[in-house]
Amino acid sequence: PDDWDSRELLEPSKDDGTQTLDDEGDVGVLRTWRAMCPALQERWPEAARPEQWRGVKMENGRVVKLSLKDFGLTGAVPAAIGQLTSLRVLNIQGNQLTSVPAEIEQLTSLRVLNIQGNQLTSVPAEIGQLTSLEQLYLTNNQLTSLPAEIWRLTSLTNLGLGGNRLTSVPTEIGQLTSLRVLGLQANQLTSVPAEIGQLTSLTNLGLNDNRLTSVPAEIGQLTSLEQLYLTNNQLTSLPAEIWRLTSLTNLGLGGNRLTSVPTEIGQLTSLRVLGLQANQLTSVPAEIGQLTSLTNLGLNDNRLTSVPAEIGQLTSLTYLWLRGNKLTSVPAVIWQLTSLTLLNLRDNQLTSLPAEIGQLTLLQVLSLYNNQLTSVPAEIGQLTSLRELGLGNNQLTSLPAEIGQLTSLRELGLGANQLTSVPAEIGQLTSLRVLGLARNQLTSVQAEIWQLTSLRVLYLTNSKLTSLPAEIGQLTSLTRLYLSANQLTSVPAEIGQLTSLSELYLNDNKLTSLPAAIRELRAAGCYVQLDAGVTLS
């Protein structure tokens, strides 16, 4: 709804311009609203003509569109708005409006009404008179109920009710048979009526972030459905009928209490995005291999110890999330997925990586944080598309020189390992923006690191450093530098050359005094954290 385009609704007005307008007509309404609203006075110059005011579209002297998104409007929408009877689009999204007047019933030409992102606690029953309404957005307000009259709006194709405080949906929702998009996400729903199955034109249904413990079997009647979001509910099972929805391209089932996935999931061969994350799955059926259109598969935060070999058939897969499971080795079939650009394996129990990882040459993001890796194969140097590589919180004692071939890297996380050094080839990573080396066994920093002049963030916390060379002054792009919890007794004056710094952490060292350059950094606005008693020269 944020980017809805209602231009196609602005048909030529049937008004030939011959009508007379009492009290300036629509212009008078706008001027009255402006006079009572400081926010409009800021945006609508008094000297300008109303048709030139921001967000106002007029035809033949009548207002046909008002787009006042994020205007800072507060309080009540004035009753006089009911006089804008030619209005076809009203967008007052993202303000702090608390009520809408009953006079809105007079806007019988209205096709689009967008009131999302305000502070409404109720909607007037008169809204049921807007029988031409096609799009109604009430998302992100404070509604606990809706007037029964809203279910008379049978021309609606889009209805946004998400982000409110609704605890139920009446059976009358089944009357809105023209609906294509229905958003009920982020409410307090514990159930959905069976009548939702009558909305057979639906292509997009959002039920995520509620308190649903079940879904009616009638959902299987929504055969036009392309996107179904049931994420973050309390579902322990799904109706068998859901697997009939063969038009689905996006299916969100994450954040529930599912312990298994039925073999029938293999029938949803149009799926491109499947989210099964944050459930209680111990296995995935082999039939998942039939979903050959999948590009994004979320299996993270479950209890998987393996994945089926058939996952290797998902050759269109670009995103694979396996974070937070109980994998002790990377399933060999993963190396067949050569279209992958993201592979997230963090928070597992991996002890090694095979040489075959080098086959995933399109990878841009590889996350292996928080495993039990003791080494990294030289073949990792073949992943020349990598932009982010996370190897932190493992048991690495060394890195292969081939890591220097990853010249596209922008972020490299090596913290919380057992590294005593890093290869000199790290100096070839000239695109690097973020480098994490905290909590290792370093006593000094390789000279090559001072060549990484694109670095913005450098983590060296708790690394047993005893000194810093003058060359640190070469990293002039640094904005954050973490040097806490080392054994530094001094800091070179060249640190003052890091004039882009916004944060510098030097606490928990053995410093007693610091160069005047630190005072200059502070004066320039840099936050500097020091131990008490450390003096500045």
Buried (B, 14 or more C-beta within 10 A) or exposed (E): BEEBEBEEBBEEBEEEEEEEEEEEBBBBBBBBBBEEBEBBEEBBEEEEEBBEBEBBBBBBBBBBBBBBBEBBBBEEBBEBBBBBBBBBBBBBBBBEBBBBBBBBBBBEBBBBBBBBBBBBEBBBBBBBBBEBBBBBBBBBBEBEBBBEBBBBBEBBBBBBBBBBEBBBBBEBBBBBEBBBBBBBBBBEBBBBBBBBBBBEBBBBBBBBBBEBBBBBBBBBBBEBBBBBBBBBBEBBBBBEBBBBBEBBBBBBBBBBEBBBBBEBBBBBEBBBBBBBBBBEBBBBBBBBBBBEBBBBBBBBBBEBBBBBEBBBBBEBBBBBBBBBBEBBBBBEBBBBBEBBBBBBBBBBEBBBBBEBBBBBEBBBBBBBBBBEBBBBBBBBBBBEBBBBBBBBBBEBBBBBBBBBBBEBBBBBBBBBBEBEBBBBBBBBBEBBBBBBBBBBEBBBBBEBBBBBEBBBBBBBBBBBBBBBBEBBBBBEBBBBBBBBBBBBEBBBBBBBBBEBBEBBBBBBBEBEEBBEBBBBBBEEEBEBEBEEEBEBE
